[in-house]
């Protein structure tokens, strides 16, 4: 399970959850509509971030050991924006 904070929203997801949950902070009000994940590229994106992930309060960082990449996202209502994918060497 993973919990990350980005721009006043909490993102919660885990392998046993059918969908991620997004809460607006500090009221902890559940966001009823899911935020789609978008990027500047035309490539399709999955609609949820998979743990492990962490955040610094602004950005959410996910790691894929299979692809050897770190992806950088932020929550920008009504979407989650993929900013960049960084290869791990």
C-alpha positions as CSV (number, residue, x, y, z in Angstrom):
1,X,0.0,0.0,0.0
2,X,1.2,3.5,-0.7
3,X,0.2,7.0,0.4
4,X,1.5,10.1,-1.2
5,X,0.7,13.8,-0.9
6,X,0.8,16.2,-3.8
7,X,-0.5,19.8,-4.0
8,X,-3.1,19.4,-1.2
9,X,-4.3,16.0,-2.2
10,X,-3.6,12.5,-0.7
11,X,-3.3,9.6,-3.1
12,X,-3.8,6.1,-1.7
13,X,-3.4,2.9,-3.6
14,X,-2.4,-0.7,-3.0
15,X,-2.3,-4.1,-4.7
16,X,-5.5,-5.2,-2.9
17,X,-7.4,-2.1,-3.9
18,X,-9.5,-2.1,-7.1
19,X,-9.1,1.6,-7.6
20,X,-7.0,4.4,-6.0
21,X,-8.5,6.9,-3.6
22,X,-7.8,10.6,-3.7
23,X,-8.7,12.9,-0.8
24,X,-8.6,16.7,-0.7
25,X,-6.6,18.0,2.3
26,X,-6.8,19.2,5.0
27,X,-10.6,18.3,5.1
28,X,-9.8,14.7,4.0
29,X,-12.8,14.9,1.7
30,X,-13.0,12.0,-0.8
31,X,-12.7,13.0,-4.5
32,X,-15.5,11.1,-6.1
33,X,-14.3,11.3,-9.8
34,X,-11.0,9.7,-10.6
35,X,-8.3,11.9,-11.9
36,X,-6.9,10.7,-15.3
37,X,-3.2,10.5,-15.8
38,X,-2.0,12.7,-18.6
39,X,1.4,13.5,-20.2
40,X,2.7,15.7,-23.0
41,X,3.3,12.6,-25.1
42,X,0.5,10.9,-27.0
43,X,1.2,7.5,-25.4
44,X,-1.6,6.0,-23.4
45,X,-1.2,5.8,-19.6
46,X,-2.5,3.6,-17.0
47,X,-5.1,5.2,-14.7
48,X,-3.4,4.5,-11.4
49,X,0.1,4.8,-9.8
50,X,1.4,1.6,-8.4
51,X,3.4,1.4,-5.2
52,X,6.1,1.8,-4.3
53,X,5.9,5.6,-4.5
54,X,6.8,8.5,-2.3
55,X,6.3,12.3,-2.4
56,X,7.8,15.6,-1.3
57,X,4.5,17.4,-1.0
58,X,4.5,18.6,-4.5
59,X,5.6,15.7,-6.7
60,X,5.0,11.9,-6.5
61,X,7.9,9.7,-7.4
62,X,7.3,6.1,-8.6
63,X,10.0,3.5,-9.3
64,X,9.8,0.6,-11.8
65,X,12.5,-1.9,-11.3
66,X,11.2,-3.8,-14.3
67,X,11.7,-0.8,-16.6
68,X,14.5,0.7,-14.5
69,X,12.8,4.1,-14.4
70,X,11.6,6.7,-11.9
71,X,8.5,8.5,-13.0
72,X,7.6,12.0,-11.6
73,X,3.9,13.0,-11.3
74,X,1.9,15.8,-9.6
75,X,-1.8,16.1,-8.9
76,X,-3.2,19.1,-10.8
77,X,-7.0,18.8,-10.4
78,X,-8.8,17.4,-12.3
79,X,-5.8,15.4,-13.5
80,X,-2.6,13.7,-12.5
81,X,0.2,15.0,-14.7
82,X,3.2,12.9,-15.7
83,X,6.2,15.3,-15.9
84,X,9.0,13.0,-16.8
85,X,10.4,9.5,-16.8
86,X,14.0,9.2,-15.7
87,X,16.1,6.1,-16.6
88,X,18.1,4.5,-13.8
89,X,21.6,3.6,-14.9
